[in-house]
């Protein structure tokens, strides 16, 4: 059984809600998932898992959050080569380009990207929450 680590950063709660729903989707399929905020994980923890879900909203000019999330992600990027990865996050402006850039970065690193990342404009409503739940279910099937 795949051991999944879901790491996220959330400033307003939108990406946190997405993480909750995605995690619930994995659990619906009896998946083994650990959910942590980026501030509660260290690079060494990554070695215990074989599949990853990362969540981070768009910040600034469509970038990953620079204080906590990006430094952590950069510190583990070499450990992610060949690993299965899913991405998600919310945004409040722009076109969601930060997600496209992140997807390209994952692929260029030699990781295996699961689908296109889930991105939600502002607060996830009922339909977006269902999309997150189904994303989690499909991710578990992908890594199993």
C-alpha positions in Angstrom: 0.0 0.0 0.0 1.3 3.4 -0.9 2.2 5.8 1.9 1.0 9.3 1.0 2.2 12.5 2.6 0.1 15.6 2.0 1.9 18.9 2.8 0.2 22.2 2.4 0.4 25.9 3.3 -2.8 28.0 3.6 -3.1 31.7 4.4 -6.9 32.1 4.4 -8.1 28.6 4.9 -9.0 27.9 1.2 -6.1 25.6 0.5 -6.6 24.0 4.0 -10.2 23.1 3.0 -8.9 21.6 -0.2 -6.4 19.5 1.7 -9.1 18.3 4.0 -11.3 17.2 1.0 -8.5 15.6 -0.9 -7.4 13.7 2.2 -11.0 12.5 2.7 -11.0 11.3 -0.9 -7.8 9.2 -0.3 -9.4 7.8 2.9 -12.6 6.9 1.0 -10.4 4.5 -0.9 -8.8 3.2 2.3 -5.6 5.0 1.6 -2.8 5.6 4.1 -2.3 9.4 4.2 -0.6 11.8 6.6 -1.7 15.4 6.4 0.6 18.2 7.7 1.0 21.9 7.4 4.4 22.8 5.9 5.4 24.4 9.2 5.0 21.0 10.9 7.2 18.9 8.6 10.9 18.6 8.1 12.8 17.3 5.0 13.8 14.1 6.8 10.1 13.1 7.1 9.9 12.9 3.3 12.0 9.7 3.2 9.2 7.8 5.0 6.7 8.2 2.1 6.5 7.2 -1.6 3.8 9.4 -2.9 3.0 13.1 -2.3 0.3 15.7 -2.5 1.4 19.3 -2.2 -0.9 22.3 -1.7 0.0 25.9 -1.9 -2.0 29.0 -3.0 -0.9 31.5 -5.6 1.0 34.3 -3.9 2.3 37.7 -5.2 2.7 37.5 -8.9 1.5 33.9 -9.2 4.2 32.3 -7.2 4.4 29.7 -4.5 4.4 31.1 -0.9 8.0 32.2 -0.4 8.6 32.1 3.4 7.6 28.6 4.4 6.4 26.5 1.5 8.9 27.3 -1.2 12.0 26.8 1.0 10.7 23.5 2.2 9.8 22.3 -1.3 13.2 23.3 -2.6 14.9 21.4 0.2 13.1 18.1 -0.7 13.0 18.5 -4.5 15.9 16.1 -5.1 14.1 13.4 -3.0 11.0 13.6 -5.3 12.7 12.3 -8.4 10.7 9.3 -9.7 8.0 9.9 -7.1 4.2 10.3 -7.8 3.0 13.8 -7.0 -0.3 15.6 -7.1 -0.7 19.4 -6.7 -3.4 21.7 -5.6 -4.1 25.2 -4.4 -6.3 28.2 -4.5 -5.8 31.6 -6.1 -7.5 35.0 -5.9 -6.3 36.8 -9.0 -4.6 36.1 -12.3 -5.2 33.0 -14.4 -3.7 30.2 -12.3 -0.3 30.4 -14.1 1.5 29.5 -10.8 0.0 26.0 -11.1 1.2 25.5 -14.7 4.7 26.6 -13.7 4.6 24.3 -10.7 3.5 21.4 -12.9 6.3 22.1 -15.3 8.8 22.2 -12.5 7.6 18.8 -11.1 8.0 17.2 -14.6 11.4 18.8 -15.2 12.6 17.4 -11.9 11.9 13.9 -13.0 8.8 13.4 -10.8 5.6 11.7 -12.0 2.9 14.3 -12.1 -0.6 13.1 -11.4 -3.1 14.9 -13.7 -3.2 18.7 -13.8 -3.2 20.3 -10.4 -6.5 21.2 -8.9 -6.8 24.9 -8.6 -9.8 26.8 -7.2 -10.5 30.5 -7.6 -11.1 31.9 -4.0 -13.1 29.7 -1.6 -14.0 26.2 -2.6 -17.8 25.9 -3.0 -19.6 22.6 -2.9 -18.7 21.7 -6.5 -15.0 22.5 -6.0 -15.0 20.5 -2.7 -16.5 17.5 -4.6 -13.8 18.0 -7.3 -11.1 17.8 -4.5 -12.7 14.7 -3.0 -12.7 13.0 -6.4 -9.1 14.2 -7.0 -8.0 12.4 -3.8 -9.8 9.2 -4.7 -8.2 9.2 -8.2 -4.8 10.0 -6.7 -5.0 7.0 -4.5 -5.9 4.8 -7.4 -3.0 6.2 -9.3 -0.5 5.4 -6.6 -1.8 2.0 -5.7 
